[in-house]
Amino acid sequence: MDIKQEIAKYQGQLITHQMLITLLKDYSRPNDKIKALKNEGILESVKRGFYIAGRTTAITRPERSLIANHLYGPSYVSMEAALMHYGLIPERVYTITSMTTKTSKSFRTPGGLYTYTYLPLPYYSFGLESAIVNVNQQIIIATPEKALADKIATTSGIILRSMSSARDYLTEDLRIALSDLRNFDTNTMTTWLAAAPKSESLAILIKTIQKL
């Protein structure tokens, strides 16, 4: 059996420990084989029980946003990672930020840092969509509106008390072009307020966008 060919069947996917055990069922010590594959660079561990194809192979690896969806769930990609995905902020983001209904948590992996921030239901479930990030790779991600709302709602110290403070935060802190916000669906955003953390700040954000 050609191990690389078998692993190539999982192009663009995370590979679980159980999948590998099944794949290596003919080995008397499959865990030892998994360790050897990691040492050879054929497999790379993302976290305990999760692997991706190693960098020594030509096998397509899953995008980091897809890894984020699977590392800890339920979750969806949001905040800076989502804002970068939509081209709303100029900086490249190295930490993939996600929201979850579980306890906040972080994972430092060889491929970077993944952080998860708790959000309560039903606010968590608002403003989600699926997006294609690579061939056969589909992720759950916040809409642009929800990504921005999540950033304000969950970041300590961010309190918007006026439209001018909201504009300053958007343009100076996040470096978002105000023209990019004119197509935001503020009517939908307004429906989130009753369940949202920092609803007063979000209400000012919505009003600021409406006045653009």
C-alpha positions as CSV (number, residue, x, y, z in Angstrom):
1,M,0.0,0.0,0.0
2,D,1.3,3.4,-1.0
3,I,0.7,5.6,2.1
4,K,1.0,8.9,0.2
5,Q,-1.6,7.8,-2.4
6,E,-4.0,6.8,0.4
7,I,-3.5,10.1,2.2
8,A,-3.9,12.0,-1.1
9,K,-7.5,10.8,-1.1
10,Y,-8.0,13.3,1.7
11,Q,-6.7,16.3,-0.2
12,G,-7.9,19.5,1.4
13,Q,-9.3,17.8,4.4
14,L,-8.4,17.2,8.0
15,I,-7.5,13.6,8.8
16,T,-8.6,12.3,12.1
17,H,-6.7,9.7,14.2
18,Q,-9.5,7.2,13.7
19,M,-9.3,7.7,9.9
20,L,-5.6,6.9,10.1
21,I,-6.2,3.8,12.3
22,T,-8.6,2.5,9.7
23,L,-6.2,3.3,6.9
24,L,-3.4,1.5,8.7
25,K,-5.4,-1.5,9.8
26,D,-2.9,-3.9,8.3
27,Y,-0.2,-2.6,10.6
28,S,0.3,-4.4,13.9
29,R,1.4,-1.0,15.5
30,P,-0.5,1.7,13.6
31,N,0.3,4.4,16.2
32,D,4.0,3.8,15.6
33,K,3.5,4.1,11.9
34,I,1.6,7.4,12.4
35,K,4.6,8.7,14.4
36,A,7.0,7.6,11.6
37,L,4.8,9.4,9.0
38,K,5.0,12.5,11.1
39,N,8.8,12.2,11.4
40,E,9.1,11.8,7.6
41,G,7.0,14.9,7.0
42,I,4.2,13.0,5.3
43,L,1.8,13.9,8.1
44,E,1.6,17.0,10.3
45,S,-0.2,17.1,13.6
46,V,-2.6,20.1,14.0
47,K,-3.7,19.1,17.5
48,R,-4.1,15.8,19.3
49,G,-6.2,13.5,17.1
50,F,-6.1,15.8,14.0
51,Y,-3.6,15.7,11.1
52,I,-3.1,17.3,7.7
53,A,-0.8,16.2,4.8
54,G,2.8,17.1,5.5
55,R,4.8,19.8,3.7
56,T,7.0,17.2,2.1
57,T,4.1,15.9,0.0
58,A,2.4,17.6,-2.9
59,I,-1.0,16.9,-1.4
60,T,-3.3,19.9,-1.1
61,R,-3.6,21.0,2.6
62,P,-6.8,22.4,4.0
63,E,-7.1,26.2,4.3
64,R,-6.6,27.5,7.8
65,S,-10.2,28.7,8.0
66,L,-11.4,25.2,7.3
67,I,-9.1,23.9,10.0
68,A,-10.6,26.4,12.3
69,N,-14.1,25.1,11.7
70,H,-13.0,21.6,12.7
71,L,-10.6,22.2,15.5
72,Y,-13.3,23.3,18.0
73,G,-17.0,23.4,17.4
74,P,-19.6,24.5,16.9
75,S,-17.7,27.5,15.6
76,Y,-17.5,29.9,12.7
77,V,-14.7,32.2,11.4
78,S,-15.2,35.8,12.4
79,M,-13.7,39.1,13.4
80,E,-10.3,40.0,11.7
81,A,-10.1,36.7,9.9
82,A,-13.4,37.2,8.3
83,L,-12.9,40.9,7.6
84,M,-9.6,40.0,5.8
85,H,-11.5,37.3,3.8
86,Y,-13.9,40.0,2.5
87,G,-11.0,42.5,1.8
88,L,-12.3,45.0,4.4
89,I,-9.1,45.4,6.3
90,P,-5.6,45.8,4.7
91,E,-3.5,43.8,7.1
92,R,-2.8,40.1,6.7
93,V,-4.1,38.2,9.7
94,Y,-2.0,35.4,11.3
95,T,-4.5,34.4,14.0
96,I,-7.7,32.8,12.9
97,T,-10.5,34.1,15.1
98,S,-13.7,32.2,15.5
99,M,-16.9,32.4,17.6
100,T,-18.3,29.4,19.5
101,T,-21.1,28.5,21.9
102,K,-18.6,26.6,24.0
103,T,-16.0,27.9,26.4
104,S,-13.5,30.4,24.9
105,K,-10.3,28.6,24.0
106,S,-7.0,28.9,22.0
107,F,-4.9,26.4,20.1
108,R,-1.3,27.1,19.1
109,T,-0.4,24.8,16.3
110,P,2.5,24.5,13.8
111,G,0.3,26.3,11.3
112,G,-0.5,29.2,13.6
113,L,-2.8,30.4,16.4
114,Y,-6.5,29.6,16.5
115,T,-8.7,31.5,19.0
116,Y,-12.3,30.9,19.9
117,T,-14.5,33.4,21.7
118,Y,-17.8,32.4,23.4
119,L,-21.0,34.0,22.2
120,P,-24.5,33.3,23.6
121,L,-27.4,31.9,21.7
122,P,-29.4,33.2,19.8
123,Y,-26.9,36.0,18.9
124,Y,-24.3,33.4,17.9
125,S,-26.5,32.0,15.1
126,F,-27.1,35.3,13.4
127,G,-25.3,36.4,10.2
128,L,-23.6,33.1,9.1
129,E,-22.9,31.9,5.6
130,S,-20.9,29.3,3.8
131,A,-18.0,30.3,1.6
132,I,-15.7,28.4,-0.9
133,V,-12.1,29.1,0.0
134,N,-10.4,26.5,-2.2
135,V,-11.4,23.6,-4.5
136,N,-13.7,21.4,-2.5
137,Q,-13.1,23.4,0.7
138,Q,-16.2,25.2,2.1
139,I,-16.2,27.0,5.4
140,I,-18.8,28.5,7.8
141,I,-18.0,32.2,8.2
142,A,-19.6,35.4,9.5
143,T,-21.1,37.8,7.0
144,P,-19.2,41.1,6.8
145,E,-21.8,42.7,9.0
146,K,-21.6,39.9,11.7
147,A,-17.8,39.9,11.6
148,L,-17.7,43.6,12.4
149,A,-20.4,43.3,15.0
150,D,-18.6,40.4,16.7
151,K,-15.4,42.4,16.8
152,I,-17.1,45.2,18.7
153,A,-19.3,43.0,20.9
154,T,-16.5,40.7,22.2
155,T,-13.4,42.9,22.3
156,S,-12.7,44.2,25.8
157,G,-12.4,48.0,26.1
158,I,-14.3,48.8,22.9
159,I,-17.3,51.0,23.8
160,L,-18.8,53.2,21.1
161,R,-20.5,56.2,22.7
162,S,-21.0,58.4,19.7
163,M,-21.0,58.3,15.9
164,S,-17.7,60.2,15.8
165,S,-16.1,57.5,18.1
166,A,-17.5,54.8,15.8
167,R,-16.0,56.5,12.7
168,D,-12.6,56.8,14.4
169,Y,-12.7,53.2,15.5
170,L,-13.6,52.0,12.0
171,T,-11.1,54.1,10.1
172,E,-8.2,54.4,12.6
173,D,-8.2,51.2,14.5
174,L,-9.6,48.7,11.9
175,R,-8.6,50.8,8.9
176,I,-11.8,50.0,7.1
177,A,-12.7,52.3,4.2
178,L,-16.0,53.9,5.0
179,S,-17.1,53.5,1.4
180,D,-16.9,49.7,1.9
181,L,-19.6,49.9,4.6
182,R,-22.3,51.5,2.5
183,N,-23.6,48.2,1.2
184,F,-23.9,46.7,4.7
185,D,-27.4,45.4,5.5
186,T,-28.1,47.5,8.6
187,N,-31.8,46.4,8.6
188,T,-30.6,42.9,9.3
189,M,-28.1,44.1,11.9
190,T,-30.8,45.9,13.7
191,T,-32.7,42.6,14.3
192,W,-29.7,41.3,16.2
193,L,-29.7,44.1,18.8
194,A,-32.1,42.5,21.3
195,A,-29.9,39.5,21.8
196,A,-26.5,41.1,21.2
197,P,-23.7,41.8,23.8
198,K,-22.9,45.6,23.8
199,S,-26.2,46.4,22.1
200,E,-25.8,50.1,22.7
201,S,-22.4,50.2,20.9
202,L,-23.8,48.1,18.1
203,A,-26.8,50.5,17.8
204,I,-24.3,53.4,17.4
205,L,-22.3,51.4,14.8
206,I,-25.5,50.8,12.8
207,K,-26.5,54.4,12.9
208,T,-23.0,55.5,11.8
209,I,-23.1,53.2,8.8
210,Q,-26.6,54.4,7.9
211,K,-25.4,58.0,7.8
212,L,-22.5,57.3,5.4
